[in-house]
Amino acid sequence: MSAAPAPTTTARVAAVQLATGRSRDDVLEATADLVERAAAEGAGLVVLPELFAAPFVQPETDPGFFAHAEALDGPSNTLVGELSRRLGITVVSSVFEALPTPGVYANTACTYVAGELAHVYRKSHLPFSNGFPEKFYFRPGQEAPRAVDTTVGRVGTIICYERHFPELGRCVALDGGVALAVPVACASAPMKEVFQLELRAQAVANGFYVVCANRSGSEDSKDYFGTSAVYGPSGEVLAVIDSGDGVAVADLDVDLVARTRASRPFLRDRRPDLYAALSSGAL
């Protein structure tokens, strides 16, 4: 009698990068092609850029921008849910959500697992600086990010600006996350090196993989620098797309996450009792 096969602890993950300057229908068509390409390369988790099917906010506020909002079950997520179901994979979508209350909107990430909406996370930290007046458009989310079970293990999501806040990635790690999905819309050239440094730091500090998806190219006054990538738990760049449409695909090893956390036991050595003032606002 042959032994049962050992459980699989490896999977593939992918970041999709999308060029700007297209209509929503054209973006949705390109997205479908890229998600299918990633799945054909074996990816069980695919991450899309921030507000992937809409233009992003410009430095000057514009009430007309609200026309790009859609319901949670609008065209963008309808496509993503169908791709996730048909391909049997996890897809992290990011949409400009029109909430049920008229005139209220959110910057929202949705995790679809084999076609089912497994988790909704609304961006809780919103900038109003450096050409990104997001507080004008979005209501901040009220829940911390967490990890959910997916086709590649437990995965959590933070959104773009939130990479500046190490506490958020730590929330996902403490909830058992083996990967952090980060949809972004990053266009500040002077911040490009800091952007990569922060994502690598999230990976190292938490001992997990980071899958970051950006847009690429010019959109009104902004020039998105791409650099969508997958980072390993030691901060190494496993795959990257410089510019244009593309997918960055890399292997994820759950056992490596466990070994990394054992050899660098940052989660074990935390002292939450000393940090109470941080959360209470006393500091």
C-alpha positions as CSV (number, residue, x, y, z in Angstrom):
1,M,0.0,0.0,0.0
2,S,1.5,3.3,-1.1
3,A,1.8,6.2,1.4
4,A,-0.5,9.1,1.1
5,P,1.0,12.2,-0.7
6,A,2.4,14.8,1.5
7,P,0.2,17.9,1.8
8,T,1.2,20.7,-0.5
9,T,2.7,23.7,1.2
10,T,3.7,25.7,-1.9
11,A,1.6,27.8,-4.2
12,R,2.0,30.5,-6.7
13,V,1.0,34.2,-6.3
14,A,0.8,37.0,-8.8
15,A,0.6,40.8,-8.9
16,V,-1.2,42.2,-12.0
17,Q,0.0,45.5,-13.3
18,L,-2.3,47.6,-15.6
19,A,-1.3,50.5,-17.9
20,T,-3.4,53.6,-17.5
21,G,-5.4,55.6,-20.1
22,R,-8.2,53.2,-21.1
23,S,-11.9,53.1,-20.7
24,R,-13.4,50.9,-17.9
25,D,-14.5,48.3,-20.5
26,D,-11.0,48.2,-22.0
27,V,-9.5,47.9,-18.5
28,L,-11.8,45.1,-17.6
29,E,-10.9,43.2,-20.8
30,A,-7.2,43.7,-20.1
31,T,-7.7,42.6,-16.5
32,A,-9.4,39.4,-17.6
33,D,-6.5,38.6,-20.0
34,L,-3.9,39.2,-17.3
35,V,-5.7,37.2,-14.5
36,E,-6.1,34.3,-16.9
37,R,-2.4,34.5,-17.8
38,A,-1.4,34.5,-14.2
39,A,-3.7,31.5,-13.6
40,A,-2.2,29.7,-16.6
41,E,1.2,30.2,-14.9
42,G,-0.1,28.5,-11.8
43,A,-1.0,31.4,-9.7
44,G,-3.6,30.6,-7.0
45,L,-3.6,34.2,-5.7
46,V,-3.8,37.2,-7.9
47,V,-3.8,40.8,-6.7
48,L,-5.1,43.8,-8.7
49,P,-4.1,47.5,-8.4
50,E,-5.9,50.0,-6.3
51,L,-9.2,51.0,-7.9
52,F,-8.1,49.0,-10.9
53,A,-10.9,49.8,-13.3
54,A,-11.2,53.6,-12.5
55,P,-9.0,56.6,-12.9
56,F,-7.3,57.6,-9.6
57,V,-7.8,60.8,-7.7
58,Q,-5.8,63.9,-8.9
59,P,-4.3,66.6,-6.8
60,E,-7.3,69.0,-7.2
61,T,-10.5,67.7,-5.8
62,D,-13.2,67.1,-8.4
63,P,-16.9,66.2,-7.5
64,G,-17.2,64.7,-11.0
65,F,-14.9,61.9,-9.9
66,F,-17.8,60.3,-8.0
67,A,-19.2,59.2,-11.4
68,H,-16.6,56.4,-11.3
69,A,-18.0,54.8,-8.2
70,E,-19.9,51.5,-8.4
71,A,-21.8,49.2,-6.0
72,L,-19.9,46.4,-4.4
73,D,-21.5,44.0,-6.9
74,G,-20.9,46.3,-9.8
75,P,-19.1,45.5,-13.1
76,S,-15.6,45.4,-11.7
77,N,-16.4,42.8,-8.9
78,T,-18.8,40.9,-11.2
79,L,-15.8,40.2,-13.5
80,V,-13.5,39.4,-10.6
81,G,-15.9,37.1,-9.0
82,E,-16.5,35.2,-12.2
83,L,-12.8,34.9,-12.9
84,S,-12.2,33.6,-9.4
85,R,-15.0,31.1,-9.8
86,R,-14.1,29.8,-13.2
87,L,-10.3,29.6,-12.6
88,G,-10.7,28.3,-9.0
89,I,-8.3,30.9,-7.6
90,T,-8.3,33.8,-5.1
91,V,-8.4,37.3,-6.6
92,V,-8.0,40.5,-4.5
93,S,-10.0,43.3,-6.2
94,S,-10.0,47.0,-5.4
95,V,-13.0,49.2,-6.2
96,F,-14.3,52.7,-5.8
97,E,-17.3,51.6,-3.8
98,A,-20.6,53.5,-3.6
99,L,-21.9,52.6,-0.2
100,P,-25.7,52.0,0.4
101,T,-26.0,55.5,2.0
102,P,-26.3,58.0,-0.9
103,G,-23.3,60.2,-1.3
104,V,-21.0,58.0,0.8
105,Y,-18.0,56.2,-0.8
106,A,-15.1,53.9,0.2
107,N,-11.8,52.7,-1.2
108,T,-12.6,49.0,-0.9
109,A,-10.6,45.7,-1.3
110,C,-12.6,42.5,-1.9
111,T,-11.1,39.0,-1.6
112,Y,-12.8,36.4,-3.8
113,V,-12.0,32.8,-3.1
114,A,-13.1,30.3,-5.8
115,G,-15.9,32.8,-6.7
116,E,-17.1,33.5,-3.2
117,L,-16.7,37.0,-1.6
118,A,-14.7,35.9,1.4
119,H,-13.7,39.3,2.8
120,V,-14.3,43.1,2.4
121,Y,-11.7,45.6,3.7
122,R,-12.2,49.3,3.4
123,K,-9.1,51.5,3.5
124,S,-8.9,52.9,7.0
125,H,-6.0,55.3,6.6
126,L,-6.6,58.0,4.0
127,P,-4.1,60.7,2.9
128,F,-4.9,64.3,2.1
129,S,-1.4,65.2,1.0
130,N,1.2,65.0,-1.8
131,G,-1.4,65.1,-4.5
132,F,-3.7,62.4,-3.0
133,P,-6.8,64.1,-1.4
134,E,-8.5,60.9,-0.6
135,K,-10.3,62.2,2.5
136,F,-12.4,64.3,0.2
137,Y,-13.7,61.2,-1.6
138,F,-13.8,58.3,0.8
139,R,-15.1,57.5,4.2
140,P,-12.4,55.6,6.2
141,G,-13.0,52.0,7.1
142,Q,-13.6,51.2,10.7
143,E,-12.0,47.7,10.9
144,A,-8.4,46.6,11.2
145,P,-7.1,44.3,8.4
146,R,-7.2,40.6,9.1
147,A,-6.2,37.4,7.4
148,V,-8.7,35.1,5.7
149,D,-8.4,31.5,4.4
150,T,-7.7,31.4,0.6
151,T,-6.5,29.0,-2.0
152,V,-2.9,29.7,-1.0
153,G,-3.2,30.0,2.8
154,R,-4.3,32.9,5.0
155,V,-4.0,36.2,3.3
156,G,-4.7,39.8,4.5
157,T,-5.0,43.1,2.6
158,I,-3.9,46.7,3.2
159,I,-4.2,49.4,0.6
160,C,-1.5,51.7,-0.8
161,Y,-0.9,54.5,1.7
162,E,-1.4,52.0,4.5
163,R,2.1,50.5,3.8
164,H,3.4,53.5,5.8
165,F,1.8,52.1,8.9
166,P,3.7,49.0,10.1
167,E,0.9,48.2,12.6
168,L,-1.5,47.2,9.8
169,G,0.7,44.5,8.3
170,R,1.4,43.2,11.9
171,C,-2.4,42.8,12.4
172,V,-2.4,40.4,9.4
173,A,0.7,38.5,10.6
174,L,-0.8,38.1,14.1
175,D,-4.0,36.7,12.5
176,G,-1.9,33.9,10.8
177,G,-1.4,35.6,7.5
178,V,1.3,34.0,5.2
179,A,0.9,36.8,2.6
180,L,0.0,40.4,2.5
181,A,-1.9,41.7,-0.6
182,V,-1.2,45.4,-1.3
183,P,-3.2,47.1,-4.1
184,V,-1.6,50.5,-4.8
185,A,-1.8,53.5,-7.1
186,C,1.7,55.0,-6.6
187,A,2.9,57.8,-8.8
188,S,5.4,59.8,-6.7
189,A,8.8,59.2,-8.4
190,P,10.8,60.6,-5.3
191,M,9.0,57.9,-3.2
192,K,9.8,55.0,-5.5
193,E,12.7,53.7,-3.4
194,V,10.9,54.3,-0.1
195,F,7.9,52.5,-1.6
196,Q,10.0,49.4,-2.2
197,L,11.8,49.7,1.1
198,E,8.5,49.8,3.0
199,L,7.2,46.7,1.3
200,R,10.4,44.8,1.9
201,A,10.3,45.9,5.6
202,Q,6.7,44.7,5.9
203,A,7.9,41.3,4.6
204,V,10.9,41.1,7.0
205,A,9.2,42.4,10.1
206,N,6.3,39.9,9.7
207,G,8.0,37.0,8.1
208,F,5.5,36.7,5.3
209,Y,5.2,37.3,1.5
210,V,4.0,40.7,0.1
211,V,2.2,40.9,-3.2
212,C,2.0,44.4,-4.4
213,A,0.1,45.5,-7.6
214,N,0.4,49.0,-9.1
215,R,-0.7,50.8,-12.2
216,S,1.7,52.0,-14.9
217,G,1.9,55.1,-17.1
218,S,0.6,58.6,-17.3
219,E,-2.9,59.6,-16.1
220,D,-3.6,63.4,-16.1
221,S,-0.9,64.9,-13.9
222,K,0.4,61.6,-12.5
223,D,2.9,59.2,-13.8
224,Y,2.6,55.8,-12.2
225,F,5.9,54.0,-11.8
226,G,4.7,50.4,-11.9
227,T,7.2,48.1,-10.1
228,S,4.5,45.6,-9.1
229,A,6.2,42.8,-7.3
230,V,6.3,39.8,-5.1
231,Y,8.6,40.0,-2.0
232,G,9.7,37.0,0.0
233,P,9.7,36.8,3.8
234,S,13.3,38.0,4.0
235,G,12.5,41.0,1.8
236,E,13.9,39.5,-1.4
237,V,12.4,40.6,-4.7
238,L,11.0,37.3,-6.2
239,A,9.3,38.8,-9.3
240,V,8.8,42.4,-10.6
241,I,7.2,44.2,-13.5
242,D,8.8,47.5,-14.4
243,S,6.2,49.1,-16.7
244,G,3.1,48.5,-18.8
245,D,0.7,45.6,-18.5
246,G,2.1,42.4,-17.0
247,V,2.0,39.9,-14.2
248,A,4.7,39.2,-11.6
249,V,4.5,35.6,-10.6
250,A,6.4,33.8,-7.8
251,D,6.2,30.8,-5.6
252,L,4.9,31.0,-2.0
253,D,6.2,28.5,0.5
254,V,4.1,28.2,3.7
255,D,6.8,26.2,5.4
256,L,9.4,28.9,4.6
257,V,7.1,31.4,6.4
258,A,7.1,29.1,9.5
259,R,10.9,28.6,9.3
260,T,11.5,32.3,9.0
261,R,9.3,33.1,12.0
262,A,11.2,30.5,14.0
263,S,14.6,31.8,13.1
264,R,13.6,35.5,13.5
265,P,10.9,35.3,16.2
266,F,9.7,38.9,16.1
267,L,6.1,37.9,16.7
268,R,7.2,35.8,19.8
269,D,9.3,38.6,21.2
270,R,6.7,41.4,21.0
271,R,5.9,43.2,24.2
272,P,2.3,44.4,23.8
273,D,2.2,45.3,27.5
274,L,4.7,48.1,26.8
275,Y,2.9,49.5,23.8
276,A,-0.5,50.2,25.4
277,A,0.1,54.0,25.3
278,L,0.4,53.7,21.5
279,S,-3.1,52.4,21.1
280,S,-4.6,54.6,23.8
281,G,-3.4,57.8,22.2
282,A,-1.4,58.8,25.3
283,L,1.8,59.1,23.1
